[in-house]
Amino acid sequence: MIRPILKMGDPLLLRMAQPVDDLDDPALRSLFADMYETMAAANGVGLAAPQIGVELRVMVFGFDDNPRYPNERPVPKTTLINPQVDILTDETEEGWEGCLSIPGLRGSVSRPTHIRYRGIGEDGRDLVREARGFHARVVQHEFDHLNGVLYPQRIADMTKFGFTDALFPNSGLAALETDR
């Protein structure tokens, strides 16, 4: 089921999500399915449970190709429960980010380029991976949602934040980021 995505300004997006305590809760399976369906319908590359009004530390991400990020390499489709992120480098990289909770806007955010993420996968097993580049950016962006942080809070230079159609005229990206 496609669920409504909360928009910036909703106080739920600024709260710390709670850990999942019962991995056998049958509602989790439908939550995962709804998150993937909602993410796909919005052309997203990731989605955190708080974005659909669920205050749990659950995030999904991944794509083979995505029209909102046409130049990025695929990221494996992943469900992560109670995730943790470890920064493995001091090296950072500026990159343009959008957010399904902030439709029509993009901002340039500096993020570490190499991370390790860990948590529990959809199958109930421990999952540990290292990620670099855009993959690492997506994980960090979704992890921020679980901690009540939206990407504009990480923008250092507000001249690199604006409406997608103004920042990238004639790109066609704005049509993919309309308010749902």
CYANA upper distance limits for C-alpha pairs under 8 A (distance plus 0.5 A):
  1 MET  CA     33 ALA  CA      8.03
  1 MET  CA     34 ASP  CA      5.48
  1 MET  CA     37 GLU  CA      6.99
  1 MET  CA     38 THR  CA      7.70
  2 ILE  CA     34 ASP  CA      6.39
  2 ILE  CA     35 MET  CA      8.08
  2 ILE  CA     37 GLU  CA      6.21
  2 ILE  CA     38 THR  CA      5.01
  2 ILE  CA     41 ALA  CA      7.83
  3 ARG  CA     34 ASP  CA      7.33
  3 ARG  CA     35 MET  CA      8.23
  3 ARG  CA     38 THR  CA      6.39
  3 ARG  CA     52 ILE  CA      6.83
  4 PRO  CA     38 THR  CA      8.40
  4 PRO  CA     52 ILE  CA      6.55
  4 PRO  CA    180 ARG  CA      8.46
  5 ILE  CA     51 GLN  CA      6.03
  5 ILE  CA     52 ILE  CA      5.41
  5 ILE  CA     53 GLY  CA      8.19
  5 ILE  CA    100 LEU  CA      7.59
  5 ILE  CA    101 SER  CA      6.76
  5 ILE  CA    180 ARG  CA      8.40
  6 LEU  CA     10 ASP  CA      7.04
  6 LEU  CA     13 LEU  CA      8.02
  6 LEU  CA     51 GLN  CA      5.77
  6 LEU  CA     52 ILE  CA      6.35
  6 LEU  CA     53 GLY  CA      7.30
  6 LEU  CA    101 SER  CA      6.21
  7 LYS  CA     51 GLN  CA      8.28
  7 LYS  CA    100 LEU  CA      8.33
  7 LYS  CA    101 SER  CA      4.85
  7 LYS  CA    102 ILE  CA      6.46
  8 MET  CA     13 LEU  CA      7.51
  8 MET  CA    101 SER  CA      6.18
  8 MET  CA    102 ILE  CA      6.28
  8 MET  CA    150 LEU  CA      8.49
  9 GLY  CA     13 LEU  CA      8.13
 10 ASP  CA     14 LEU  CA      8.15
 11 PRO  CA     15 ARG  CA      7.47
 12 LEU  CA     50 PRO  CA      7.36
 12 LEU  CA     53 GLY  CA      7.47
 12 LEU  CA     55 GLU  CA      8.31
 12 LEU  CA    148 GLY  CA      8.37
 13 LEU  CA     50 PRO  CA      6.65
 13 LEU  CA     51 GLN  CA      7.06
 13 LEU  CA    145 HIS  CA      7.42
 13 LEU  CA    148 GLY  CA      6.00
 13 LEU  CA    149 VAL  CA      7.98
 13 LEU  CA    150 LEU  CA      8.24
 14 LEU  CA    145 HIS  CA      8.39
 14 LEU  CA    147 ASN  CA      7.99
 14 LEU  CA    148 GLY  CA      4.34
 14 LEU  CA    149 VAL  CA      6.62
 14 LEU  CA    150 LEU  CA      8.22
 15 ARG  CA    146 LEU  CA      8.33
 15 ARG  CA    147 ASN  CA      7.09
 15 ARG  CA    148 GLY  CA      5.04
 16 MET  CA     55 GLU  CA      8.21
 16 MET  CA    146 LEU  CA      6.38
 16 MET  CA    147 ASN  CA      5.03
 16 MET  CA    148 GLY  CA      5.65
 17 ALA  CA     50 PRO  CA      7.43
 17 ALA  CA     55 GLU  CA      5.20
 17 ALA  CA     56 LEU  CA      5.41
 17 ALA  CA     57 ARG  CA      5.84
 17 ALA  CA    146 LEU  CA      5.65
 17 ALA  CA    147 ASN  CA      6.83
 17 ALA  CA    148 GLY  CA      7.95
 18 GLN  CA     55 GLU  CA      6.42
 18 GLN  CA     56 LEU  CA      5.26
 18 GLN  CA     57 ARG  CA      6.13
 19 PRO  CA     56 LEU  CA      6.29
 19 PRO  CA     57 ARG  CA      5.65
 19 PRO  CA     82 ASN  CA      6.19
 20 VAL  CA     56 LEU  CA      6.59
 20 VAL  CA     57 ARG  CA      6.81
 20 VAL  CA     58 VAL  CA      8.23
 20 VAL  CA     81 ILE  CA      7.49
 20 VAL  CA     82 ASN  CA      6.92
 23 LEU  CA     28 LEU  CA      7.98
 23 LEU  CA    124 GLY  CA      7.46
 24 ASP  CA     28 LEU  CA      8.24
 25 ASP  CA     29 ARG  CA      8.44
 26 PRO  CA     30 SER  CA      7.81
 27 ALA  CA     31 LEU  CA      6.66
 28 LEU  CA     32 PHE  CA      6.68
 29 ARG  CA     33 ALA  CA      6.87
 30 SER  CA     34 ASP  CA      6.47
 31 LEU  CA     35 MET  CA      6.54
 32 PHE  CA     36 TYR  CA      6.80
 32 PHE  CA     60 VAL  CA      8.06
 32 PHE  CA     79 THR  CA      7.87
 32 PHE  CA    122 GLU  CA      8.47
 33 ALA  CA     37 GLU  CA      6.66
 34 ASP  CA     38 THR  CA      6.41
 35 MET  CA     39 MET  CA      6.46
 35 MET  CA     47 LEU  CA      7.21
 35 MET  CA     48 ALA  CA      8.39
 35 MET  CA     49 ALA  CA      7.79
 35 MET  CA     52 ILE  CA      8.44
 35 MET  CA     60 VAL  CA      7.46
 36 TYR  CA     40 ALA  CA      6.59
 36 TYR  CA     47 LEU  CA      8.38
 36 TYR  CA     60 VAL  CA      7.37
 37 GLU  CA     41 ALA  CA      6.63
 38 THR  CA     42 ALA  CA      6.83
 39 MET  CA     43 ASN  CA      6.71
 39 MET  CA     44 GLY  CA      5.35
 39 MET  CA     45 VAL  CA      7.42
 39 MET  CA     46 GLY  CA      7.02
 39 MET  CA     47 LEU  CA      6.60
 40 ALA  CA     44 GLY  CA      6.39
 40 ALA  CA     45 VAL  CA      8.41
 42 ALA  CA    100 LEU  CA      7.66
 42 ALA  CA    176 LEU  CA      8.49
 42 ALA  CA    177 GLU  CA      8.33
 42 ALA  CA    180 ARG  CA      8.38
 43 ASN  CA     66 ASN  CA      7.23
 43 ASN  CA     67 PRO  CA      7.55
 43 ASN  CA     68 ARG  CA      7.23
 43 ASN  CA    176 LEU  CA      7.70
 44 GLY  CA     66 ASN  CA      8.12
 44 GLY  CA     68 ARG  CA      8.04
 44 GLY  CA     99 CYS  CA      8.47
 44 GLY  CA    100 LEU  CA      7.26
 45 VAL  CA     61 PHE  CA      6.04
 45 VAL  CA     62 GLY  CA      6.03
 45 VAL  CA     63 PHE  CA      6.60
 45 VAL  CA     66 ASN  CA      7.71
 45 VAL  CA    138 VAL  CA      7.81
 46 GLY  CA     59 MET  CA      7.83
 46 GLY  CA     60 VAL  CA      6.07
 46 GLY  CA     61 PHE  CA      4.33
 46 GLY  CA     62 GLY  CA      6.83
 46 GLY  CA    138 VAL  CA      7.20
 46 GLY  CA    139 VAL  CA      8.42
 46 GLY  CA    142 GLU  CA      7.03
 47 LEU  CA     51 GLN  CA      7.35
 47 LEU  CA     59 MET  CA      6.25
 47 LEU  CA     60 VAL  CA      5.92
 47 LEU  CA     61 PHE  CA      6.74
 47 LEU  CA    100 LEU  CA      8.39
 47 LEU  CA    142 GLU  CA      6.86
 48 ALA  CA     52 ILE  CA      8.08
 48 ALA  CA     57 ARG  CA      8.25
 48 ALA  CA     58 VAL  CA      6.52
 48 ALA  CA     59 MET  CA      4.69
 48 ALA  CA     60 VAL  CA      6.88
 48 ALA  CA    142 GLU  CA      6.18
 48 ALA  CA    143 PHE  CA      8.14
 48 ALA  CA    145 HIS  CA      6.74
 48 ALA  CA    146 LEU  CA      7.26
 49 ALA  CA     53 GLY  CA      7.11
 49 ALA  CA     54 VAL  CA      5.55
 49 ALA  CA     55 GLU  CA      6.95
 49 ALA  CA     56 LEU  CA      6.56
 49 ALA  CA     57 ARG  CA      7.41
 49 ALA  CA     58 VAL  CA      5.98
 49 ALA  CA     59 MET  CA      6.45
 49 ALA  CA    146 LEU  CA      8.29
 50 PRO  CA     54 VAL  CA      5.22
 50 PRO  CA     55 GLU  CA      5.58
 50 PRO  CA     56 LEU  CA      7.24
 50 PRO  CA    145 HIS  CA      7.47
 50 PRO  CA    146 LEU  CA      7.33
 51 GLN  CA    101 SER  CA      7.23
 51 GLN  CA    145 HIS  CA      8.14
 56 LEU  CA    146 LEU  CA      8.15
 57 ARG  CA     81 ILE  CA      6.47
 57 ARG  CA     82 ASN  CA      5.51
 57 ARG  CA     83 PRO  CA      7.56
 57 ARG  CA    146 LEU  CA      6.30
 58 VAL  CA     79 THR  CA      7.92
 58 VAL  CA     80 LEU  CA      6.29
 58 VAL  CA     81 ILE  CA      5.10
 58 VAL  CA     82 ASN  CA      6.70
 58 VAL  CA     83 PRO  CA      8.00
 58 VAL  CA    146 LEU  CA      8.17
 59 MET  CA     79 THR  CA      6.50
 59 MET  CA     80 LEU  CA      5.88
 59 MET  CA     81 ILE  CA      7.18
 59 MET  CA    142 GLU  CA      7.04
 59 MET  CA    143 PHE  CA      8.03
 60 VAL  CA     77 LYS  CA      7.87
 60 VAL  CA     78 THR  CA      6.09
 60 VAL  CA     79 THR  CA      4.99
 60 VAL  CA     80 LEU  CA      6.72
 61 PHE  CA     75 VAL  CA      8.21
 61 PHE  CA     76 PRO  CA      8.12
 61 PHE  CA     77 LYS  CA      6.12
 61 PHE  CA     78 THR  CA      5.95
 61 PHE  CA     79 THR  CA      7.30
 61 PHE  CA    138 VAL  CA      7.93
 61 PHE  CA    139 VAL  CA      8.01
 62 GLY  CA     74 PRO  CA      7.67
 62 GLY  CA     75 VAL  CA      5.16
 62 GLY  CA     76 PRO  CA      5.40
 62 GLY  CA     77 LYS  CA      4.39
 62 GLY  CA     78 THR  CA      6.58
 63 PHE  CA     74 PRO  CA      6.04
 63 PHE  CA     75 VAL  CA      5.87
 63 PHE  CA     76 PRO  CA      6.85
 63 PHE  CA     77 LYS  CA      6.51
 64 ASP  CA     73 ARG  CA      8.20
 64 ASP  CA     74 PRO  CA      5.10
 64 ASP  CA     75 VAL  CA      7.09
 64 ASP  CA     76 PRO  CA      8.03
 65 ASP  CA     69 TYR  CA      8.31
 65 ASP  CA     70 PRO  CA      7.30
 65 ASP  CA     72 GLU  CA      8.13
 65 ASP  CA     73 ARG  CA      7.81
 65 ASP  CA     74 PRO  CA      6.41
 66 ASN  CA     70 PRO  CA      6.13
 67 PRO  CA    173 LEU  CA      8.21
 67 PRO  CA    176 LEU  CA      8.06
 68 ARG  CA    173 LEU  CA      6.53
 68 ARG  CA    176 LEU  CA      7.02
 68 ARG  CA    177 GLU  CA      8.27
 72 GLU  CA    134 PHE  CA      7.41
 73 ARG  CA    134 PHE  CA      8.19
 75 VAL  CA    135 HIS  CA      6.29
 78 THR  CA    121 GLY  CA      7.92
 79 THR  CA    121 GLY  CA      6.04
 79 THR  CA    122 GLU  CA      6.01
 80 LEU  CA    118 ARG  CA      8.28
 80 LEU  CA    119 GLY  CA      6.33
 80 LEU  CA    120 ILE  CA      6.14
 80 LEU  CA    121 GLY  CA      5.59
 80 LEU  CA    122 GLU  CA      7.33
 80 LEU  CA    127 LEU  CA      8.37
 81 ILE  CA    119 GLY  CA      6.10
 81 ILE  CA    120 ILE  CA      5.38
 81 ILE  CA    121 GLY  CA      6.70
 81 ILE  CA    122 GLU  CA      7.98
 82 ASN  CA    119 GLY  CA      5.94
 82 ASN  CA    120 ILE  CA      7.05
 83 PRO  CA    117 TYR  CA      7.31
 83 PRO  CA    118 ARG  CA      5.97
 83 PRO  CA    119 GLY  CA      4.73
 83 PRO  CA    120 ILE  CA      7.60
 83 PRO  CA    143 PHE  CA      7.99
 84 GLN  CA    117 TYR  CA      6.17
 84 GLN  CA    118 ARG  CA      5.83
 84 GLN  CA    119 GLY  CA      6.70
 84 GLN  CA    143 PHE  CA      8.47
 85 VAL  CA    115 ILE  CA      7.24
 85 VAL  CA    116 ARG  CA      6.30
 85 VAL  CA    117 TYR  CA      4.98
 85 VAL  CA    118 ARG  CA      7.05
 85 VAL  CA    140 GLN  CA      8.01
 85 VAL  CA    143 PHE  CA      8.20
 86 ASP  CA    115 ILE  CA      6.06
 86 ASP  CA    116 ARG  CA      5.58
 86 ASP  CA    117 TYR  CA      6.76
 87 ILE  CA    112 PRO  CA      7.28
 87 ILE  CA    114 HIS  CA      6.96
 87 ILE  CA    115 ILE  CA      5.10
 87 ILE  CA    116 ARG  CA      7.07
 88 LEU  CA    114 HIS  CA      5.94
 88 LEU  CA    115 ILE  CA      5.56
 88 LEU  CA    116 ARG  CA      7.37
 89 THR  CA    112 PRO  CA      7.10
 89 THR  CA    113 THR  CA      7.47
 89 THR  CA    114 HIS  CA      6.29
 89 THR  CA    115 ILE  CA      7.89
 90 ASP  CA    112 PRO  CA      7.13
 91 GLU  CA    112 PRO  CA      6.23
 91 GLU  CA    113 THR  CA      6.55
 91 GLU  CA    114 HIS  CA      8.30
 92 THR  CA    110 SER  CA      6.54
 92 THR  CA    111 ARG  CA      5.62
 92 THR  CA    112 PRO  CA      4.65
 92 THR  CA    113 THR  CA      5.84
 93 GLU  CA    109 VAL  CA      8.47
 93 GLU  CA    110 SER  CA      5.71
 93 GLU  CA    111 ARG  CA      6.10
 93 GLU  CA    112 PRO  CA      6.92
 93 GLU  CA    113 THR  CA      6.75
 94 GLU  CA    108 SER  CA      6.56
 94 GLU  CA    109 VAL  CA      5.80
 94 GLU  CA    110 SER  CA      4.67
 94 GLU  CA    111 ARG  CA      7.09
 95 GLY  CA    107 GLY  CA      8.48
 95 GLY  CA    108 SER  CA      5.62
 95 GLY  CA    109 VAL  CA      5.96
 95 GLY  CA    110 SER  CA      6.88
 95 GLY  CA    111 ARG  CA      8.37
 96 TRP  CA    106 ARG  CA      6.83
 96 TRP  CA    107 GLY  CA      5.86
 96 TRP  CA    108 SER  CA      4.84
 96 TRP  CA    109 VAL  CA      6.83
 97 GLU  CA    106 ARG  CA      5.93
 97 GLU  CA    107 GLY  CA      5.93
 97 GLU  CA    108 SER  CA      6.67
 97 GLU  CA    109 VAL  CA      7.31
 97 GLU  CA    151 TYR  CA      8.02
 98 GLY  CA    102 ILE  CA      7.58
 98 GLY  CA    103 PRO  CA      7.93
 98 GLY  CA    104 GLY  CA      8.37
 98 GLY  CA    105 LEU  CA      6.72
 98 GLY  CA    106 ARG  CA      5.13
 98 GLY  CA    107 GLY  CA      7.21
 99 CYS  CA    103 PRO  CA      6.83
 99 CYS  CA    105 LEU  CA      8.26
 99 CYS  CA    106 ARG  CA      8.15
 99 CYS  CA    151 TYR  CA      8.35
100 LEU  CA    177 GLU  CA      8.17
103 PRO  CA    177 GLU  CA      5.79
103 PRO  CA    178 THR  CA      6.29
103 PRO  CA    179 ASP  CA      5.98
104 GLY  CA    163 PHE  CA      6.06
104 GLY  CA    164 THR  CA      5.99
104 GLY  CA    165 ASP  CA      8.11
104 GLY  CA    174 ALA  CA      6.51
104 GLY  CA    177 GLU  CA      5.49
104 GLY  CA    178 THR  CA      6.28
104 GLY  CA    179 ASP  CA      7.66
105 LEU  CA    161 PHE  CA      7.72
105 LEU  CA    162 GLY  CA      5.87
105 LEU  CA    163 PHE  CA      4.76
105 LEU  CA    164 THR  CA      5.58
105 LEU  CA    177 GLU  CA      8.47
106 ARG  CA    161 PHE  CA      6.25
106 ARG  CA    162 GLY  CA      6.24
106 ARG  CA    163 PHE  CA      6.77
106 ARG  CA    164 THR  CA      6.24
106 ARG  CA    167 LEU  CA      8.48
107 GLY  CA    151 TYR  CA      8.20
107 GLY  CA    152 PRO  CA      7.32
107 GLY  CA    155 ILE  CA      7.30
107 GLY  CA    158 MET  CA      8.45
107 GLY  CA    160 LYS  CA      6.06
107 GLY  CA    161 PHE  CA      4.60
107 GLY  CA    162 GLY  CA      6.99
108 SER  CA    155 ILE  CA      6.80
108 SER  CA    157 ASP  CA      8.29
108 SER  CA    160 LYS  CA      6.05
108 SER  CA    161 PHE  CA      7.02
109 VAL  CA    151 TYR  CA      7.74
109 VAL  CA    154 ARG  CA      6.66
109 VAL  CA    155 ILE  CA      5.69
109 VAL  CA    156 ALA  CA      7.77
110 SER  CA    154 ARG  CA      8.10
110 SER  CA    155 ILE  CA      7.97
111 ARG  CA    137 ARG  CA      7.05
111 ARG  CA    140 GLN  CA      8.36
112 PRO  CA    136 ALA  CA      8.19
112 PRO  CA    137 ARG  CA      8.20
113 THR  CA    132 ARG  CA      5.77
113 THR  CA    133 GLY  CA      5.72
113 THR  CA    136 ALA  CA      6.87
113 THR  CA    137 ARG  CA      7.89
114 HIS  CA    130 GLU  CA      7.75
114 HIS  CA    131 ALA  CA      6.27
114 HIS  CA    132 ARG  CA      4.98
114 HIS  CA    133 GLY  CA      7.41
114 HIS  CA    136 ALA  CA      6.82
115 ILE  CA    130 GLU  CA      6.13
115 ILE  CA    131 ALA  CA      5.92
115 ILE  CA    132 ARG  CA      7.02
115 ILE  CA    136 ALA  CA      6.62
116 ARG  CA    128 VAL  CA      7.59
116 ARG  CA    129 ARG  CA      6.12
116 ARG  CA    130 GLU  CA      4.68
116 ARG  CA    131 ALA  CA      6.70
117 TYR  CA    128 VAL  CA      6.30
117 TYR  CA    129 ARG  CA      6.06
117 TYR  CA    130 GLU  CA      6.78
117 TYR  CA    131 ALA  CA      8.22
117 TYR  CA    139 VAL  CA      8.33
118 ARG  CA    126 ASP  CA      7.79
118 ARG  CA    127 LEU  CA      5.93
118 ARG  CA    128 VAL  CA      4.84
118 ARG  CA    129 ARG  CA      7.03
119 GLY  CA    126 ASP  CA      6.33
119 GLY  CA    127 LEU  CA      5.95
119 GLY  CA    128 VAL  CA      7.27
120 ILE  CA    124 GLY  CA      6.26
120 ILE  CA    125 ARG  CA      6.00
120 ILE  CA    126 ASP  CA      5.05
120 ILE  CA    127 LEU  CA      5.96
121 GLY  CA    125 ARG  CA      6.03
121 GLY  CA    126 ASP  CA      6.64
121 GLY  CA    127 LEU  CA      6.15
131 ALA  CA    135 HIS  CA      6.25
131 ALA  CA    136 ALA  CA      5.41
132 ARG  CA    136 ALA  CA      5.35
132 ARG  CA    137 ARG  CA      8.29
133 GLY  CA    137 ARG  CA      6.83
134 PHE  CA    138 VAL  CA      6.62
135 HIS  CA    139 VAL  CA      6.93
136 ALA  CA    140 GLN  CA      6.69
137 ARG  CA    141 HIS  CA      6.56
138 VAL  CA    142 GLU  CA      6.77
139 VAL  CA    143 PHE  CA      6.50
140 GLN  CA    144 ASP  CA      6.57
141 HIS  CA    145 HIS  CA      7.26
141 HIS  CA    150 LEU  CA      8.39
141 HIS  CA    151 TYR  CA      7.43
142 GLU  CA    146 LEU  CA      7.38
143 PHE  CA    147 ASN  CA      7.29
144 ASP  CA    148 GLY  CA      6.85
144 ASP  CA    149 VAL  CA      5.45
144 ASP  CA    150 LEU  CA      7.15
144 ASP  CA    151 TYR  CA      8.33
145 HIS  CA    149 VAL  CA      5.79
145 HIS  CA    150 LEU  CA      6.77
149 VAL  CA    153 GLN  CA      7.30
150 LEU  CA    154 ARG  CA      8.05
151 TYR  CA    155 ILE  CA      7.35
152 PRO  CA    161 PHE  CA      8.33
155 ILE  CA    160 LYS  CA      8.37
155 ILE  CA    161 PHE  CA      8.16
157 ASP  CA    161 PHE  CA      8.18
162 GLY  CA    166 ALA  CA      7.53
162 GLY  CA    167 LEU  CA      6.94
163 PHE  CA    167 LEU  CA      6.66
164 THR  CA    168 PHE  CA      6.22
164 THR  CA    169 PRO  CA      8.12
164 THR  CA    173 LEU  CA      7.26
164 THR  CA    174 ALA  CA      5.85
165 ASP  CA    169 PRO  CA      5.52
165 ASP  CA    170 ASN  CA      7.96
165 ASP  CA    171 SER  CA      8.20
165 ASP  CA    172 GLY  CA      8.36
165 ASP  CA    173 LEU  CA      7.63
165 ASP  CA    174 ALA  CA      5.62
168 PHE  CA    173 LEU  CA      7.96
172 GLY  CA    176 LEU  CA      7.73
173 LEU  CA    177 GLU  CA      7.16
174 ALA  CA    178 THR  CA      7.15
